[in-house]
Amino acid sequence: MVMSMPVPWLSFASPPLFTVSETKDTERYAPLTQDLVREALRKDKGEAAQLVSWRCKDFTNKGDNYACFVTSVSVQYKEEGQAEPRQVSYVAKIAHQVKSVMNSLMNEVFLKEGANFTEILPAANEALKELHMDPIRTAKGYSASYTLGQEVLILEDLRQRHFKMHYERRRGLDVPHATLVLQELGRLHAASQLLETRMGCTLTEKWPILKETWFSDNYGMTELFQHMVVAQMEASAVIMEQIPNCEHVVEWIRKTKATGIDIFIDGTGPAGKFTALTHGDCWNNNILFRYDEAEYPVEVMLVDLQAMRRASVTADLSYFLYSSFTGDVRRNNLDTFLDTYYDSFCGVLRAAQVPLPFSREELGQEFMNKLTFGCVSGMILAPIVLSEDQDVMNFTEIDEENMDQVNNHRQEQIVRMSKREDGQLKDRYLDMFDDMVRAGIIADVRSRSAF
């Protein structure tokens, strides 16, 4: 459901300010200036486009975005010789006003996403263009401000091309949706490897901003994330304690939780010949689809590029498959999913006559090597995917001073979610841990039926 909060039109001559009567939260819009809107219009429509007026219209639901506030900017403009103004819409990502420990991190997150939109993906797209292939499917970037605490990115509004989120994230994706995403991930990964081959250096050597941000000790974030991961894994253990015959799962979670952050960091790092530019946060909230008249998905767009990093290609695959699917869809189609991805990945490199860095069999083994990463990711992401309004975590409240309080509250919240009548969170966990048993990661020979 799209929510809108109309804000009166701001005239071309007026300062870009909101009053309390126009919105309940005036401060969050303050970094979005008229100059940024004008620059976005110029980049999109050309030098002749003259800004007439603009307003913000909120359209996202609580829980759709965590690291920033997202709104749309509805713009009226004129071109030379036009009597009546035209209208266009953009998406604005505005930094949350976060606690001090997060402030510098958020600045680097915006710098990274801005570089991905304006420099790195355009370079990869040039390599694809030489092969007569379509560009990576994501929004266009138009203007940005990287002032500390006032970060803004203005991007193409993909709704104008009829892209939208999957209708119900809690139900999980199906095979047609998965196919489009996996094909696009294959193209992204292969294009980045091709770009590195042509540059003769890694992407992080060319663009140091791609170096890991979220788990960097530069901002003291490793300890904060460590506490968060431990708390969420402990919540998973408490939930599994309520299910008969799952003692082996509970034991494994509690044994593993102390190293959960290490598993996550290792899973998001470079991995030799499997290393490529990964999306880094590929789950169904960060994917848009275009549908035909029969509501069948025909095209995909990858959005939210703030976590892109050089990592194993299977980090994206594992993260995606353990965040955005029910267990039966993932398990029954895993080989097909990996085939789909690999065919797309190979298609780019073969067209460029570049040797394939790994075989399909090696991809499968690397995926299995990242299975524990997928499980830890799933324990973190499943409660987010299945959350309702009252379950949504307030990312802006996290800091080093209240970490224990926030984690305890989140842990209690996740356990409460598991007691709902729909049983979705328990089912996700049961299927995920069954995969770990089948793979021999959790030492028990019993099947799901014994649970």
C-alpha positions, 0 to 999 in steps of 0.5 A: 500500500502506498501512503502519501502525505501531501505537502503544499507546493513550494514555489520556484522563488520560495526557500525549501522549508516546511512548517509544522502545519505541513508535516509532523516532522519538519527536520527530516526534510531539511537537508533536501534543498532546492538546489539539489532538486534543480540539479536533479532536474537538469541532469534528467531533463537537460539544461533547458528545463526550468524548475517551477515548483516542487513538493515531497510526497511520502510513499514508503511504509514503516519498515521499508527502509532502515538506514535512511528516510526515503521520500519522493519529490514531485517536480513541475518544470517548463522547457523553452516554448512550453505554455504548461508545466510538465511533471516528473517525480524523483526519489530522495534518500535522506540520512537519519539524524543518528547518534554520534557513533553512527554519524560518520558511518552514515556519511560513508554509506552515502558516499559509497552509494553515490559512487555506485550510482554515479561512477562505478555502475556507469563504468561497468555499464560501459563494458556491457555496452561494448558487448551490446548488452543492457546496463545493470538494472538499477535507478539512475543517480542525479544529484547528491549532498555529502555534508555530514549529517545532511546527506541526500541522494536524489534518484530516478523514481522507478515507479514512473516506469511501473516498477513496484515491490513484490506485493507481499514480502512476508509470503516470500518470492516464487520462481519467476521473481527469483529467476529475474533477480538471479539473472541480474545478480549474475550480470552484475557480478560478471560485469564487475569482474570484466571491468576489473580485467579491463582496468588491470586493478581491483575496484577497491583500488580504483574506488577505495570507498568500496572498502567495507563500511558496516563492520569497520573498526574505524567507527567502533561498529564491530562491537555494536554489531557483535552485540546485535548479532548475539542478541538476535541469535539468542532470540532464535535459540529461545524460539527453537527451545519451544519446539520439540526435538530441537535441542541439537539446534539450540545447542548449535546456535548458542555455541555459534553465537559468540562467533556470529559476527566473525561468520558474517564478516568472513562471508562479506569479504573477498574470496579469491576467484569468486570475488566480484562486486556484490549488491550486499543487501539483496532481499525483497525490500531492495528489489522492484519488479515490473509486471505484465497485464497478467501480473507476471514479473517481466523485469527487475530493478536492484535498489539500495546500493549502500552495502555494495562490496567486493565479496564472494558471489555466493554471499549475495546468493546465500543472503538472497535465498535465506532472506526472501524465500520460504524453505520449500521454494528454496529447497525444491529449486536450489539447483535450478536457481544456481543454474540460472545464476551461473548461465547469466554470469557466464553469458557476460564473460563468454560474450567478452571472450574472458575465461570463466573463473569457476565452474558450475560445480565449484559455484555449488561448493562455494555456496555450501561453504557460505551456508553458515553465513546464510543461516546467520543472515537468516536469523537476522533477516527473517524477523525483519522480513516478517515484521509488522509495524509494531515490530520495526526496529528503530535504527536511529536509536542505536548507540553504544550507550543504550546497546544492551537495552535495545538488544534486550527489547529486540530479543523480546520482540522477536520471541513475541513474533514467533508466537503469532498464530500464522507461525511464519517465523517458526516455519522459516527457522525450522526450514533454515535449520533443517538445511543446516542439518542436511548439510552437516553443519548442525550435527544431527542425522534427523530430518525435518519430520523428526522436528 
